[in-house]
Each structure stands twice: as structure tokens, then as C-alpha cells.
Amino acid sequence: MEQSAVRSPATGTRSSASADATQEIGRRIGEVAEPGTVLALVGPLGAGKTQLAKGVARGLGIASVVNSPTFILMNEHVGRLRMYHIDAYRLEDPEDAIAAGLIDERQVDGVTVIEWADRLAGWLPDERLEITIDADPEDADRRILRWRASGDRHTRLADGVLGRS
């Protein structure tokens, strides 16, 4: 039996000129997201993770207010697909996310957006689109989005919306 080759993750870089532009990138992701999409967002406070999540929600047709669920850990929003918006900032240990039921099988039918995903290292699904957002050192309003996609679905999503650099 022939084994399939393990593909290296796809990567790229994209810039965003403002919070509105970051939301627009998120909207485009939400419009084409498929069931089982996992977005792992990484970056310092104020980088734009929640702005991107708000855009994803808009692209999914979610009308409810989307804020960072820092104190309740996860919000569930209903749109074209359900969006599970997780904030791992306050988690002491990645196992806390599992114990709290933040990552489970119900998310297979929706889109999971995880802020502070680096705090769940080792517990995230192998197939995901990870986006690291940082401020541009030369322009305080501009953000640099570095992405890494694992799996065919997430690679197609990233290539279609974010493009390669």
C-alpha cells in the first residue's frame, strides 16, 4: 500500500492598514469558511485578534455582538455556521481548556476562533489556520499577519483569502 506524502504547512504574510482592514480580512475568511475550520490567533494585547474574530463573525452572517470572551472563556454565535469564539488568555494550563469543554466534537460542524491560541500549545488540532498578528514597527496602525495553514481545507482558505508572500 502506498503512503501519502506528508505535506509541509503553507505559510504567508499579509499586512493590514487598520482595525477596519483587519475586520475585512476576517469577513472574507468567514464568508468562505467551511465546517470544521479552526482559526488559531496569536499576538500581544491590542494586536487585533478580536478585530479579526469580529470580521469572521460578520462573514458568517452573525448579527450578535462579538467581543473577546476573556472572562467566560467561550461564546457561541449562530450564523451560516456556528462560531465558537474561545479566549485562552486566562487559562493557567492547556488542560484547563479540555476540562472546561472548550475544545470538543461539537465544533466539527462550525468555525472555531481561538484567541491566545499559543496558550493551548499541544492541544490544538493538527489541521488549522494559525495567524500571528503583530504591530508594524514602522506604523502603529498597520498590522502584519503571518499565517501558517495545515491541512488541505485550511491551506485553500488561506491561499484564497490571505495569499502567499
N, C-alpha and C positions, 0 to 999 in steps of 0.2 A: 504494500500500500504506500502510495506516495504522500509524503508530508507536505503541507502547505508552508511556504516560507513565512517567517515572522517578519512583519513589516515594521520598519522604524517609524516612530511618530513623525507626523508632518508638523512643521513649525513655520512661523512667520511673525512679522511685526507690522503694526498699523498705528497710525497716530490719530488723535482726536483733538480738535482745536478748542473744545468747550464741553461743559456738562451736557448741553443740548446735543452736541455731536456724539457724545458717548451714549446718550439715550437712544439716538438714532441708530447707532450700530447695534445696540441691544434690540431695538424694534425689528431690525432686519433679521437678526438671529431668531427672534420669537416667531416671525412670520413663516419661516421655513423649518423650524424645529419639529422633530418627529417624536413620537412616544419613546421614552427611554433616554432622551437627551439629558446629559449631565454636564452642567457648566460649573467648573471649579474656579472661583475667583480669588485671586491673591493680590495683596497690595497693602500699603500702610493706611492708617486712618486718613480719610479725606481723599483717597486716590480716585474714587469714582466707582467702586464696586456696586454700591446701591443705585447709582445712576444707571449703570448697565442693566441691573436687575429690573429697574422700573421700565426701561425700554423693552426688555424681553417680555414683560407682562403686557405692555401695550401691543406688541406684535402678536401676542397670543389672544388679543381681544379681551383682556381682563379690565373690567371697569372699576374694581375696588382699589382703594389706596394701597400703594406698595411702599412700605417703609422697612428699614432694617429691623429684623425681629430679634434684636440683641438680647432683650430680657426674657422673651418667651421661646427663643431658640428657633422656632419654625412657624411660618404662616403658610396656609394653603389657600390658593386663589383659584377661582373657576373661570375658565375661558375656553377657547377652542380645544386646548388641552389643560389639564390641571397643572398649576405651577406650585412646586414645593420649594419655598424660599427659606433656606437654612442660614443661620448666622452662628458660626462656631467660635466667635470671639471669646465668649465667657466660659467655654469648656476647659476644664482643668486637664483632661486626658481624652484622647480619641475614643476610648472605650465608653466614655460618658455619652457620646452620640448614639452608640448602639444601644446602650441601656435605656436611653430616653426615647428610643424608637424613631430617631431622626433619619436613619437610613434603613429602608426596608423595601419589601417587594411591591408595595402599592405604588411606588414611584416609577415602576416599569411602564405604566400607562400615561405618564405625564412628563413634565420637564422639571428637573431638579436644578436649582440655582443655589450654590453653596458659597457664601461669603466667608473669608478667612479659611479657605479650604486647606491651606498648608497646616492647619492645626489638626487635620484629620489624616495626616500622612499615614499610609499603610492601610487605611480603612476605606479609601475611595475606590470606586470601580475602576478596573484597568482601562476600560473604554470610556473616554471623557474628552471634553474640550476644556483645557486649562488656560485661563487668561490671567496674566500678571499685568497689573496696571501700576504705572509709576508716573510721577510728575516729570515733565521735561525740565532738566536743569536750566535751560535757556529761556523758558517761557512758562510762568506759573499757571497759566490757564490750560496749556497743552498737556495731554497725557500720551504716554507711549504704552501701547498694548502689545505685549509679546504673548503669542499663543502657541500651544502645543496640543495637537489632536491625536488621539489614539483610537483606532478602530475606524472602519470604513464610513459609518454614519457620521461620526464627528469630523473626520477628515473632509468629507463632502461639504458639510456645514461650514467649516472654517474656510475652505477654499472658495466657496460660493459667496460668503459674506465678507470675510476678512482679507482674503487673497494672500498670496505668498510674497515675501520681500526678498 
